[in-house]
């Protein structure tokens, strides 16, 4: 083709960022009562759910995603587990635990 360029046009490609799991360790201190011998443990993340403390719910992003895929997309928890492992290298139990 001969001739001059008349202009230019942009094209865009949108892609998702890399998905990498983030692990958060929660260290729970525990001990035994010196009077009655009963075991005591510090508060767990679930103890803060719905407490009105302004803390984030005990639902992790993984659990939220699994719930969304199950309820909106109709995927079984087994398929969701396989998807999480393929996309993120994250191995999860394939059981309906999203509501806990």
C-alpha positions as CSV (number, residue, x, y, z in Angstrom):
1,X,0.0,0.0,0.0
2,X,1.3,3.4,-0.9
3,X,0.4,6.7,0.7
4,X,0.7,8.7,3.8
5,X,-0.5,7.7,7.2
6,X,-3.8,9.4,8.1
7,X,-3.8,9.0,11.8
8,X,-3.4,6.5,14.6
9,X,-5.7,4.4,16.7
10,X,-5.1,3.0,20.2
11,X,-6.0,-0.5,21.3
12,X,-6.1,-1.7,24.9
13,X,-5.7,-5.0,26.5
14,X,-7.0,-5.4,30.0
15,X,-5.6,-8.2,32.1
16,X,-6.0,-9.3,35.7
17,X,-3.1,-8.9,38.1
18,X,-1.3,-12.0,39.4
19,X,-3.2,-13.7,42.1
20,X,-1.1,-14.8,45.0
21,X,-2.3,-16.2,48.3
22,X,-1.4,-14.3,51.4
23,X,-1.1,-16.2,54.7
24,X,-1.7,-14.5,58.0
25,X,-0.6,-16.3,61.1
26,X,-2.5,-15.8,64.3
27,X,-0.7,-16.7,67.5
28,X,-3.1,-17.7,70.2
29,X,-1.7,-17.7,73.7
30,X,-3.0,-20.4,76.1
31,X,-2.4,-21.6,79.6
32,X,-3.9,-23.5,82.5
33,X,-5.6,-22.0,85.5
34,X,-3.4,-22.6,88.5
35,X,-6.6,-22.9,90.7
36,X,-9.0,-25.2,88.8
37,X,-6.7,-26.6,86.1
38,X,-9.0,-25.5,83.3
39,X,-7.3,-24.6,80.0
40,X,-7.7,-21.0,78.8
41,X,-7.0,-19.6,75.3
42,X,-6.9,-16.1,73.8
43,X,-9.7,-14.9,71.6
44,X,-9.9,-16.4,68.1
45,X,-10.8,-14.5,65.0
46,X,-14.3,-16.0,65.1
47,X,-14.8,-14.4,68.6
48,X,-14.7,-11.0,67.0
49,X,-17.3,-11.7,64.2
50,X,-20.4,-9.6,64.8
51,X,-19.0,-8.0,67.9
52,X,-19.5,-4.5,66.7
53,X,-15.8,-3.8,67.3
54,X,-15.3,-2.5,63.8
55,X,-13.0,-5.3,63.0
56,X,-13.3,-7.1,59.7
57,X,-15.5,-10.1,59.7
58,X,-13.9,-13.5,60.2
59,X,-14.5,-14.4,56.6
60,X,-11.4,-14.3,54.6
61,X,-11.3,-13.3,51.0
62,X,-10.9,-16.9,50.0
63,X,-14.0,-17.9,51.9
64,X,-15.9,-14.9,50.4
65,X,-14.7,-15.8,46.9
66,X,-15.8,-19.5,47.4
67,X,-19.2,-18.4,48.7
68,X,-19.6,-16.1,45.7
69,X,-18.6,-18.7,43.2
70,X,-20.9,-21.3,44.9
71,X,-24.0,-19.1,45.3
72,X,-23.7,-16.9,42.1
73,X,-21.9,-19.2,39.7
74,X,-23.3,-22.5,41.0
75,X,-19.9,-24.1,41.3
76,X,-19.6,-27.0,43.7
77,X,-17.0,-26.7,46.5
78,X,-15.0,-29.4,44.8
79,X,-14.8,-27.4,41.6
80,X,-14.0,-24.3,43.6
81,X,-11.2,-26.1,45.4
82,X,-9.7,-27.3,42.1
83,X,-10.0,-23.7,40.6
84,X,-8.2,-22.2,43.6
85,X,-5.4,-24.8,43.3
86,X,-5.0,-24.2,39.6
87,X,-5.1,-20.4,39.7
88,X,-3.3,-19.7,43.0
89,X,-1.6,-22.9,44.1
90,X,-3.9,-22.9,47.1
91,X,-5.1,-26.2,48.5
92,X,-8.3,-26.0,50.4
93,X,-10.7,-28.6,51.8
94,X,-13.5,-29.3,49.3
95,X,-16.3,-29.1,51.8
96,X,-19.0,-26.6,52.3
97,X,-17.4,-24.5,55.1
98,X,-18.1,-21.1,53.7
99,X,-21.0,-20.5,56.0
100,X,-19.0,-21.1,59.2
